[in-house]
Amino acid sequence: MSLRDIGLALLVVIVWGLNFVAIKWALVDVSPYLLTALRYLGCVIPAIFFIRKPAVSWALLGFYGLTVGVLQFSFLFTAIKLGMPAGLASLVMQMQVFFTMGLAVLFLRERPSWFQIGGALVALVGLAVIGADHLGGAVLMPLLLTLVAAFSWSISNIATKRAGKVDMLGFVVWGSLIPPIPMLILSLIFEGPGAIAALGQISPLAIGSVLFIAYGSTLFGYGSWAILFGRYPASMVVPFALLVPISGFAGGMIFLGETVSGLEIIGSVLIFAGLVVNVFGPRLLTRFRPVGAR
């Protein structure tokens, strides 16, 4: 991988980690459902006028938009609004890797390796440690909502897999047509007309955060990620995603003053270790296996 593309991958990782900080800032002035709608309106306009619709059915685009937008981000934004720390959210969302693995077994007939199974078990122990730290506390419900968001993300991953080799930026942009109207309706029902009226007093920080979430995290992030996947094998690109929680934790501590408890550190290390085993385990086994046994 060229130094330029390594720099691009690292920039995407930083943007995706800081995205959780931007969500915290935006939610000060914007309600969760309305923020989800604004996020996807920003993804659609004006990109949809310049990016061609990918060669997939509207049904698949609709299913992707429903799972990744209406479900994933409405649950994630609600969890962060209720007190989920930005850094911890960036890590727990990576549980989507293991949820995706399980769904791939059920619906795509894929067989996980022993490393993937072992990594998932280690990560689940880490998640249990974090959950035990918040058992009965104020962060338990946000933690559960974040897990639901991660599971919704994993469902959208299966939809992406079904799409095959298509322009992923186009897939994201055209799939973004789906969430705005349902989320505006849900906002009116559950958050009330006052949530929309409050946009008249939105702060510059919140406006910048919404723009960052829509254009930085989504269009730049996913667009650049798709470019890297087009240039290099997935095994070379995917490991960079392991740095997102590090960026998220750093952003939470620097910009939000978040602190991390001892059990959260232990649980986070276990989840991160599970992710490393899942991504790098088969490669390390191949490298250290005797030549005659390969």
HELIX and SHEET records of a PDB file:
HELIX    1   1 LEU A    3  ALA A   26  1                                  24    
HELIX    2   2 PRO A   32  VAL A   44  1                                  13    
HELIX    3   3 ALA A   47  PHE A   49  5                                   3    
HELIX    4   4 TRP A   58  GLY A   65  1                                   8    
HELIX    5   5 LEU A   66  PHE A   73  3                                   8    
HELIX    6   6 SER A   74  LYS A   81  1                                   8    
HELIX    7   7 ALA A   86  VAL A   92  1                                   7    
HELIX    8   8 MET A   93  MET A   95  5                                   3    
HELIX    9   9 GLN A   96  PHE A  107  1                                  12    
HELIX   10  10 TRP A  114  ASP A  133  1                                  20    
HELIX   11  11 LEU A  140  ALA A  163  1                                  24    
HELIX   12  12 MET A  168  GLY A  175  1                                   8    
HELIX   13  13 PRO A  180  LEU A  186  1                                   7    
HELIX   14  14 SER A  187  GLU A  191  3                                   5    
HELIX   15  15 PRO A  193  ALA A  197  1                                   5    
HELIX   16  16 ALA A  198  GLN A  201  5                                   4    
HELIX   17  17 PRO A  204  LEU A  211  1                                   8    
HELIX   18  18 PHE A  212  PHE A  220  3                                   9    
HELIX   19  19 GLY A  221  ARG A  231  1                                  11    
HELIX   20  20 ALA A  234  VAL A  237  1                                   4    
HELIX   21  21 VAL A  238  LEU A  243  5                                   6    
HELIX   22  22 VAL A  244  LEU A  256  1                                  13    
HELIX   23  23 GLY A  262  PHE A  288  1                                  27    
HELIX   24  24 VAL A  291  ALA A  293  5                                   3    
END                                                                             
